[in-house]
């Protein structure tokens, strides 16, 4: 298998590591709250917390399958 090139801002990480990051993010954002304000559009999700916003944007470009 040929090694994929990586740029300074982009790299490949394991799917398990991404799952852990998102799980911890959810725990941290919701700690001590019963409800949290969030919006969803066609290409993004925004989560609003005191002092900031977490934006997750999806693009159509994607990588090779």
PDB file of N, CA, C and O in Angstrom:
ATOM      1  N   UNK A   1       0.830  -1.176   0.000  1.00  0.00           N
ATOM      2  CA  UNK A   1       0.000   0.000   0.000  1.00  0.00           C
ATOM      3  C   UNK A   1       0.878   1.245   0.000  1.00  0.00           C
ATOM      4  O   UNK A   1       1.801   1.358   0.807  1.00  0.00           O
ATOM      5  N   UNK A   2       0.595   2.166  -0.894  1.00  0.00           N
ATOM      6  CA  UNK A   2       1.387   3.378  -1.027  1.00  0.00           C
ATOM      7  C   UNK A   2       1.034   4.377   0.067  1.00  0.00           C
ATOM      8  O   UNK A   2      -0.141   4.580   0.371  1.00  0.00           O
ATOM      9  N   UNK A   3       2.059   5.006   0.664  1.00  0.00           N
ATOM     10  CA  UNK A   3       1.822   5.985   1.724  1.00  0.00           C
ATOM     11  C   UNK A   3       1.211   7.251   1.133  1.00  0.00           C
ATOM     12  O   UNK A   3       1.665   7.749   0.102  1.00  0.00           O
ATOM     13  N   UNK A   4       0.175   7.766   1.795  1.00  0.00           N
ATOM     14  CA  UNK A   4      -0.500   8.978   1.345  1.00  0.00           C
ATOM     15  C   UNK A   4       0.327  10.209   1.718  1.00  0.00           C
ATOM     16  O   UNK A   4       0.852  10.279   2.829  1.00  0.00           O
ATOM     17  N   UNK A   5       0.453  11.183   0.805  1.00  0.00           N
ATOM     18  CA  UNK A   5       1.168  12.414   1.151  1.00  0.00           C
ATOM     19  C   UNK A   5       0.353  13.233   2.160  1.00  0.00           C
ATOM     20  O   UNK A   5      -0.877  13.204   2.151  1.00  0.00           O
ATOM     21  N   UNK A   6       1.065  13.963   3.029  1.00  0.00           N
ATOM     22  CA  UNK A   6       0.397  14.781   4.032  1.00  0.00           C
ATOM     23  C   UNK A   6       0.963  16.191   3.982  1.00  0.00           C
ATOM     24  O   UNK A   6       2.173  16.381   3.857  1.00  0.00           O
ATOM     25  N   UNK A   7       0.079  17.178   4.081  1.00  0.00           N
ATOM     26  CA  UNK A   7       0.527  18.561   4.096  1.00  0.00           C
ATOM     27  C   UNK A   7       0.717  19.007   5.542  1.00  0.00           C
ATOM     28  O   UNK A   7       0.424  18.259   6.475  1.00  0.00           O
ATOM     29  N   UNK A   8       1.211  20.233   5.720  1.00  0.00           N
ATOM     30  CA  UNK A   8       1.457  20.758   7.060  1.00  0.00           C
ATOM     31  C   UNK A   8       0.168  20.919   7.847  1.00  0.00           C
ATOM     32  O   UNK A   8       0.184  20.772   9.069  1.00  0.00           O
ATOM     33  N   UNK A   9      -0.957  21.218   7.185  1.00  0.00           N
ATOM     34  CA  UNK A   9      -2.227  21.456   7.872  1.00  0.00           C
ATOM     35  C   UNK A   9      -3.144  20.244   7.855  1.00  0.00           C
ATOM     36  O   UNK A   9      -4.169  20.247   8.536  1.00  0.00           O
ATOM     37  N   UNK A  10      -2.810  19.227   7.110  1.00  0.00           N
ATOM     38  CA  UNK A  10      -3.697  18.081   6.945  1.00  0.00           C
ATOM     39  C   UNK A  10      -2.911  16.799   7.165  1.00  0.00           C
ATOM     40  O   UNK A  10      -1.772  16.668   6.719  1.00  0.00           O
ATOM     41  N   UNK A  11      -3.538  15.855   7.860  1.00  0.00           N
ATOM     42  CA  UNK A  11      -2.891  14.563   8.056  1.00  0.00           C
ATOM     43  C   UNK A  11      -3.950  13.497   8.268  1.00  0.00           C
ATOM     44  O   UNK A  11      -5.101  13.808   8.574  1.00  0.00           O
ATOM     45  N   UNK A  12      -3.570  12.272   8.109  1.00  0.00           N
ATOM     46  CA  UNK A  12      -4.473  11.152   8.316  1.00  0.00           C
ATOM     47  C   UNK A  12      -4.346  10.675   9.754  1.00  0.00           C
ATOM     48  O   UNK A  12      -3.241  10.499  10.267  1.00  0.00           O
ATOM     49  N   UNK A  13      -5.493  10.466  10.401  1.00  0.00           N
ATOM     50  CA  UNK A  13      -5.525   9.930  11.759  1.00  0.00           C
ATOM     51  C   UNK A  13      -6.531   8.785  11.775  1.00  0.00           C
ATOM     52  O   UNK A  13      -7.351   8.658  10.865  1.00  0.00           O
ATOM     53  N   UNK A  14      -6.467   7.965  12.795  1.00  0.00           N
ATOM     54  CA  UNK A  14      -7.365   6.818  12.869  1.00  0.00           C
ATOM     55  C   UNK A  14      -8.800   7.276  13.127  1.00  0.00           C
ATOM     56  O   UNK A  14      -9.032   8.292  13.782  1.00  0.00           O
ATOM     57  N   UNK A  15      -9.746   6.517  12.607  1.00  0.00           N
ATOM     58  CA  UNK A  15     -11.163   6.804  12.825  1.00  0.00           C
ATOM     59  C   UNK A  15     -11.480   6.714  14.313  1.00  0.00           C
ATOM     60  O   UNK A  15     -12.312   7.473  14.811  1.00  0.00           O
ATOM     61  N   UNK A  16     -10.841   5.811  15.023  1.00  0.00           N
ATOM     62  CA  UNK A  16     -11.062   5.665  16.459  1.00  0.00           C
ATOM     63  C   UNK A  16     -10.683   6.940  17.203  1.00  0.00           C
ATOM     64  O   UNK A  16     -11.373   7.343  18.138  1.00  0.00           O
ATOM     65  N   UNK A  17      -9.598   7.568  16.793  1.00  0.00           N
ATOM     66  CA  UNK A  17      -9.164   8.809  17.434  1.00  0.00           C
ATOM     67  C   UNK A  17     -10.187   9.923  17.205  1.00  0.00           C
ATOM     68  O   UNK A  17     -10.459  10.706  18.115  1.00  0.00           O
ATOM     69  N   UNK A  18     -10.748  10.001  16.011  1.00  0.00           N
ATOM     70  CA  UNK A  18     -11.776  11.000  15.710  1.00  0.00           C
ATOM     71  C   UNK A  18     -13.024  10.740  16.554  1.00  0.00           C
ATOM     72  O   UNK A  18     -13.626  11.680  17.071  1.00  0.00           O
ATOM     73  N   UNK A  19     -13.413   9.482  16.694  1.00  0.00           N
ATOM     74  CA  UNK A  19     -14.569   9.142  17.527  1.00  0.00           C
ATOM     75  C   UNK A  19     -14.342   9.585  18.971  1.00  0.00           C
ATOM     76  O   UNK A  19     -15.257  10.103  19.610  1.00  0.00           O
ATOM     77  N   UNK A  20     -13.152   9.388  19.480  1.00  0.00           N
ATOM     78  CA  UNK A  20     -12.832   9.788  20.846  1.00  0.00           C
ATOM     79  C   UNK A  20     -12.888  11.305  21.006  1.00  0.00           C
ATOM     80  O   UNK A  20     -13.382  11.808  22.016  1.00  0.00           O
ATOM     81  N   UNK A  21     -12.389  12.020  20.023  1.00  0.00           N
ATOM     82  CA  UNK A  21     -12.392  13.485  20.080  1.00  0.00           C
ATOM     83  C   UNK A  21     -13.822  14.014  20.098  1.00  0.00           C
ATOM     84  O   UNK A  21     -14.147  14.888  20.901  1.00  0.00           O
ATOM     85  N   UNK A  22     -14.686  13.488  19.213  1.00  0.00           N
ATOM     86  CA  UNK A  22     -16.074  13.944  19.176  1.00  0.00           C
ATOM     87  C   UNK A  22     -16.828  13.553  20.446  1.00  0.00           C
ATOM     88  O   UNK A  22     -17.643  14.332  20.939  1.00  0.00           O
ATOM     89  N   UNK A  23     -16.571  12.375  20.974  1.00  0.00           N
ATOM     90  CA  UNK A  23     -17.220  11.961  22.218  1.00  0.00           C
ATOM     91  C   UNK A  23     -16.821  12.887  23.362  1.00  0.00           C
ATOM     92  O   UNK A  23     -17.680  13.311  24.135  1.00  0.00           O
ATOM     93  N   UNK A  24     -15.548  13.206  23.482  1.00  0.00           N
ATOM     94  CA  UNK A  24     -15.077  14.097  24.544  1.00  0.00           C
ATOM     95  C   UNK A  24     -15.614  15.506  24.341  1.00  0.00           C
ATOM     96  O   UNK A  24     -15.951  16.178  25.316  1.00  0.00           O
ATOM     97  N   UNK A  25     -15.700  15.967  23.102  1.00  0.00           N
ATOM     98  CA  UNK A  25     -16.257  17.285  22.810  1.00  0.00           C
ATOM     99  C   UNK A  25     -17.703  17.360  23.283  1.00  0.00           C
ATOM    100  O   UNK A  25     -18.097  18.342  23.912  1.00  0.00           O
ATOM    101  N   UNK A  26     -18.493  16.341  22.992  1.00  0.00           N
ATOM    102  CA  UNK A  26     -19.886  16.295  23.443  1.00  0.00           C
ATOM    103  C   UNK A  26     -20.001  16.333  24.955  1.00  0.00           C
ATOM    104  O   UNK A  26     -20.860  17.025  25.501  1.00  0.00           O
ATOM    105  N   UNK A  27     -19.145  15.597  25.622  1.00  0.00           N
ATOM    106  CA  UNK A  27     -19.148  15.578  27.089  1.00  0.00           C
ATOM    107  C   UNK A  27     -18.797  16.957  27.638  1.00  0.00           C
ATOM    108  O   UNK A  27     -19.457  17.456  28.549  1.00  0.00           O
ATOM    109  N   UNK A  28     -17.762  17.565  27.084  1.00  0.00           N
ATOM    110  CA  UNK A  28     -17.317  18.881  27.559  1.00  0.00           C
ATOM    111  C   UNK A  28     -18.363  19.969  27.296  1.00  0.00           C
ATOM    112  O   UNK A  28     -18.604  20.816  28.157  1.00  0.00           O
ATOM    113  N   UNK A  29     -18.978  19.952  26.127  1.00  0.00           N
ATOM    114  CA  UNK A  29     -19.966  20.982  25.792  1.00  0.00           C
ATOM    115  C   UNK A  29     -21.225  20.871  26.634  1.00  0.00           C
ATOM    116  O   UNK A  29     -21.836  21.887  26.964  1.00  0.00           O
ATOM    117  N   UNK A  30     -21.620  19.664  26.984  1.00  0.00           N
ATOM    118  CA  UNK A  30     -22.895  19.444  27.678  1.00  0.00           C
ATOM    119  C   UNK A  30     -22.762  19.315  29.191  1.00  0.00           C
ATOM    120  O   UNK A  30     -23.767  19.161  29.884  1.00  0.00           O
ATOM    121  N   UNK A  31     -21.565  19.373  29.703  1.00  0.00           N
ATOM    122  CA  UNK A  31     -21.346  19.197  31.142  1.00  0.00           C
ATOM    123  C   UNK A  31     -22.138  20.236  31.936  1.00  0.00           C
ATOM    124  O   UNK A  31     -22.006  21.438  31.706  1.00  0.00           O
ATOM    125  N   UNK A  32     -22.958  19.765  32.869  1.00  0.00           N
ATOM    126  CA  UNK A  32     -23.718  20.643  33.737  1.00  0.00           C
ATOM    127  C   UNK A  32     -24.930  21.297  33.098  1.00  0.00           C
ATOM    128  O   UNK A  32     -25.519  22.199  33.694  1.00  0.00           O
ATOM    129  N   UNK A  33     -25.321  20.869  31.902  1.00  0.00           N
ATOM    130  CA  UNK A  33     -26.467  21.460  31.211  1.00  0.00           C
ATOM    131  C   UNK A  33     -27.530  20.405  30.961  1.00  0.00           C
ATOM    132  O   UNK A  33     -27.217  19.237  30.732  1.00  0.00           O
ATOM    133  N   UNK A  34     -28.787  20.822  31.005  1.00  0.00           N
ATOM    134  CA  UNK A  34     -29.882  19.933  30.632  1.00  0.00           C
ATOM    135  C   UNK A  34     -30.208  20.082  29.153  1.00  0.00           C
ATOM    136  O   UNK A  34     -30.640  19.129  28.504  1.00  0.00           O
ATOM    137  N   UNK A  35     -29.997  21.289  28.622  1.00  0.00           N
ATOM    138  CA  UNK A  35     -30.247  21.545  27.203  1.00  0.00           C
ATOM    139  C   UNK A  35     -29.114  22.390  26.654  1.00  0.00           C
ATOM    140  O   UNK A  35     -28.429  23.091  27.399  1.00  0.00           O
ATOM    141  N   UNK A  36     -28.923  22.316  25.350  1.00  0.00           N
ATOM    142  CA  UNK A  36     -27.885  23.102  24.697  1.00  0.00           C
ATOM    143  C   UNK A  36     -28.455  23.633  23.381  1.00  0.00           C
ATOM    144  O   UNK A  36     -29.214  22.937  22.707  1.00  0.00           O
ATOM    145  N   UNK A  37     -28.097  24.845  23.018  1.00  0.00           N
ATOM    146  CA  UNK A  37     -28.637  25.457  21.809  1.00  0.00           C
ATOM    147  C   UNK A  37     -27.781  25.052  20.613  1.00  0.00           C
ATOM    148  O   UNK A  37     -26.555  25.157  20.650  1.00  0.00           O
ATOM    149  N   UNK A  38     -28.438  24.589  19.554  1.00  0.00           N
ATOM    150  CA  UNK A  38     -27.736  24.167  18.347  1.00  0.00           C
ATOM    151  C   UNK A  38     -28.610  24.435  17.131  1.00  0.00           C
ATOM    152  O   UNK A  38     -29.837  24.448  17.230  1.00  0.00           O
ATOM    153  N   UNK A  39     -27.971  24.648  15.979  1.00  0.00           N
ATOM    154  CA  UNK A  39     -28.688  24.816  14.724  1.00  0.00           C
ATOM    155  C   UNK A  39     -28.066  23.901  13.679  1.00  0.00           C
ATOM    156  O   UNK A  39     -26.892  23.539  13.760  1.00  0.00           O
ATOM    157  N   UNK A  40     -28.873  23.543  12.710  1.00  0.00           N
ATOM    158  CA  UNK A  40     -28.403  22.694  11.623  1.00  0.00           C
ATOM    159  C   UNK A  40     -28.858  23.303  10.310  1.00  0.00           C
ATOM    160  O   UNK A  40     -30.020  23.682  10.168  1.00  0.00           O
ATOM    161  N   UNK A  41     -27.958  23.398   9.360  1.00  0.00           N
ATOM    162  CA  UNK A  41     -28.306  23.827   8.017  1.00  0.00           C
ATOM    163  C   UNK A  41     -27.962  22.685   7.067  1.00  0.00           C
ATOM    164  O   UNK A  41     -27.590  21.594   7.500  1.00  0.00           O
ATOM    165  N   UNK A  42     -28.090  22.942   5.800  1.00  0.00           N
ATOM    166  CA  UNK A  42     -27.830  21.893   4.815  1.00  0.00           C
ATOM    167  C   UNK A  42     -26.398  21.379   4.881  1.00  0.00           C
ATOM    168  O   UNK A  42     -26.156  20.191   4.670  1.00  0.00           O
ATOM    169  N   UNK A  43     -25.440  22.270   5.175  1.00  0.00           N
ATOM    170  CA  UNK A  43     -24.032  21.877   5.135  1.00  0.00           C
ATOM    171  C   UNK A  43     -23.274  22.100   6.436  1.00  0.00           C
ATOM    172  O   UNK A  43     -22.051  21.958   6.460  1.00  0.00           O
ATOM    173  N   UNK A  44     -23.969  22.446   7.522  1.00  0.00           N
ATOM    174  CA  UNK A  44     -23.235  22.693   8.760  1.00  0.00           C
ATOM    175  C   UNK A  44     -24.097  22.455   9.996  1.00  0.00           C
ATOM    176  O   UNK A  44     -25.326  22.411   9.936  1.00  0.00           O
ATOM    177  N   UNK A  45     -23.402  22.306  11.111  1.00  0.00           N
ATOM    178  CA  UNK A  45     -24.015  22.207  12.429  1.00  0.00           C
ATOM    179  C   UNK A  45     -23.295  23.222  13.303  1.00  0.00           C
ATOM    180  O   UNK A  45     -22.065  23.278  13.310  1.00  0.00           O
ATOM    181  N   UNK A  46     -24.059  24.027  14.040  1.00  0.00           N
ATOM    182  CA  UNK A  46     -23.483  24.999  14.966  1.00  0.00           C
ATOM    183  C   UNK A  46     -24.001  24.715  16.361  1.00  0.00           C
ATOM    184  O   UNK A  46     -25.201  24.532  16.564  1.00  0.00           O
ATOM    185  N   UNK A  47     -23.085  24.679  17.324  1.00  0.00           N
ATOM    186  CA  UNK A  47     -23.422  24.443  18.721  1.00  0.00           C
ATOM    187  C   UNK A  47     -22.985  25.684  19.491  1.00  0.00           C
ATOM    188  O   UNK A  47     -21.821  26.080  19.437  1.00  0.00           O
ATOM    189  N   UNK A  48     -23.926  26.293  20.207  1.00  0.00           N
ATOM    190  CA  UNK A  48     -23.664  27.543  20.921  1.00  0.00           C
ATOM    191  C   UNK A  48     -23.491  27.271  22.405  1.00  0.00           C
ATOM    192  O   UNK A  48     -24.340  26.641  23.035  1.00  0.00           O
ATOM    193  N   UNK A  49     -22.390  27.749  22.956  1.00  0.00           N
ATOM    194  CA  UNK A  49     -22.124  27.629  24.386  1.00  0.00           C
ATOM    195  C   UNK A  49     -21.706  29.004  24.903  1.00  0.00           C
ATOM    196  O   UNK A  49     -21.378  29.892  24.116  1.00  0.00           O
ATOM    197  N   UNK A  50     -21.719  29.176  26.204  1.00  0.00           N
ATOM    198  CA  UNK A  50     -21.324  30.462  26.779  1.00  0.00           C
ATOM    199  C   UNK A  50     -19.915  30.830  26.321  1.00  0.00           C
ATOM    200  O   UNK A  50     -18.955  30.101  26.571  1.00  0.00           O
ATOM    201  N   UNK A  51     -19.811  31.962  25.653  1.00  0.00           N
ATOM    202  CA  UNK A  51     -18.502  32.446  25.236  1.00  0.00           C
ATOM    203  C   UNK A  51     -18.023  31.945  23.893  1.00  0.00           C
ATOM    204  O   UNK A  51     -16.899  32.264  23.506  1.00  0.00           O
ATOM    205  N   UNK A  52     -18.813  31.174  23.157  1.00  0.00           N
ATOM    206  CA  UNK A  52     -18.323  30.725  21.864  1.00  0.00           C
ATOM    207  C   UNK A  52     -19.276  29.826  21.114  1.00  0.00           C
ATOM    208  O   UNK A  52     -20.379  29.523  21.570  1.00  0.00           O
ATOM    209  N   UNK A  53     -18.818  29.410  19.952  1.00  0.00           N
ATOM    210  CA  UNK A  53     -19.603  28.565  19.058  1.00  0.00           C
ATOM    211  C   UNK A  53     -18.703  27.492  18.479  1.00  0.00           C
ATOM    212  O   UNK A  53     -17.544  27.749  18.157  1.00  0.00           O
ATOM    213  N   UNK A  54     -19.241  26.288  18.348  1.00  0.00           N
ATOM    214  CA  UNK A  54     -18.547  25.208  17.649  1.00  0.00           C
ATOM    215  C   UNK A  54     -19.277  25.018  16.321  1.00  0.00           C
ATOM    216  O   UNK A  54     -20.475  24.735  16.305  1.00  0.00           O
ATOM    217  N   UNK A  55     -18.563  25.173  15.217  1.00  0.00           N
ATOM    218  CA  UNK A  55     -19.140  24.995  13.887  1.00  0.00           C
ATOM    219  C   UNK A  55     -18.516  23.776  13.222  1.00  0.00           C
ATOM    220  O   UNK A  55     -17.294  23.635  13.186  1.00  0.00           O
ATOM    221  N   UNK A  56     -19.353  22.909  12.704  1.00  0.00           N
ATOM    222  CA  UNK A  56     -18.889  21.751  11.941  1.00  0.00           C
ATOM    223  C   UNK A  56     -19.493  21.902  10.554  1.00  0.00           C
ATOM    224  O   UNK A  56     -20.715  21.917  10.402  1.00  0.00           O
ATOM    225  N   UNK A  57     -18.636  22.015   9.541  1.00  0.00           N
ATOM    226  CA  UNK A  57     -19.086  22.238   8.172  1.00  0.00           C
ATOM    227  C   UNK A  57     -18.721  21.049   7.307  1.00  0.00           C
ATOM    228  O   UNK A  57     -17.607  20.529   7.382  1.00  0.00           O
ATOM    229  N   UNK A  58     -19.673  20.620   6.480  1.00  0.00           N
ATOM    230  CA  UNK A  58     -19.460  19.506   5.564  1.00  0.00           C
ATOM    231  C   UNK A  58     -19.317  20.065   4.158  1.00  0.00           C
ATOM    232  O   UNK A  58     -20.061  20.962   3.761  1.00  0.00           O
ATOM    233  N   UNK A  59     -18.357  19.532   3.404  1.00  0.00           N
ATOM    234  CA  UNK A  59     -18.250  19.955   2.016  1.00  0.00           C
ATOM    235  C   UNK A  59     -18.522  18.768   1.113  1.00  0.00           C
ATOM    236  O   UNK A  59     -18.455  17.616   1.543  1.00  0.00           O
ATOM    237  N   UNK A  60     -18.824  19.054  -0.125  1.00  0.00           N
ATOM    238  CA  UNK A  60     -19.163  17.996  -1.076  1.00  0.00           C
ATOM    239  C   UNK A  60     -17.945  17.411  -1.761  1.00  0.00           C
ATOM    240  O   UNK A  60     -18.032  16.345  -2.370  1.00  0.00           O
ATOM    241  N   UNK A  61     -16.833  18.077  -1.673  1.00  0.00           N
ATOM    242  CA  UNK A  61     -15.622  17.670  -2.380  1.00  0.00           C
ATOM    243  C   UNK A  61     -15.173  16.273  -1.951  1.00  0.00           C
ATOM    244  O   UNK A  61     -15.105  15.359  -2.773  1.00  0.00           O
ATOM    245  N   UNK A  62     -14.871  16.114  -0.679  1.00  0.00           N
ATOM    246  CA  UNK A  62     -14.491  14.802  -0.145  1.00  0.00           C
ATOM    247  C   UNK A  62     -13.215  14.231  -0.747  1.00  0.00           C
ATOM    248  O   UNK A  62     -12.587  14.846  -1.609  1.00  0.00           O
ATOM    249  N   UNK A  63     -12.850  13.063  -0.284  1.00  0.00           N
ATOM    250  CA  UNK A  63     -11.652  12.397  -0.769  1.00  0.00           C
ATOM    251  C   UNK A  63     -12.003  11.236  -1.663  1.00  0.00           C
ATOM    252  O   UNK A  63     -13.171  10.986  -1.959  1.00  0.00           O
ATOM    253  N   UNK A  64     -10.979  10.533  -2.088  1.00  0.00           N
ATOM    254  CA  UNK A  64     -11.193   9.361  -2.950  1.00  0.00           C
ATOM    255  C   UNK A  64     -11.681   8.183  -2.105  1.00  0.00           C
ATOM    256  O   UNK A  64     -11.228   7.985  -0.977  1.00  0.00           O
ATOM    257  N   UNK A  65     -12.590   7.421  -2.653  1.00  0.00           N
ATOM    258  CA  UNK A  65     -13.122   6.255  -1.939  1.00  0.00           C
ATOM    259  C   UNK A  65     -12.257   5.041  -2.198  1.00  0.00           C
ATOM    260  O   UNK A  65     -12.541   3.960  -1.684  1.00  0.00           O
TER     261      UNK A  65
END
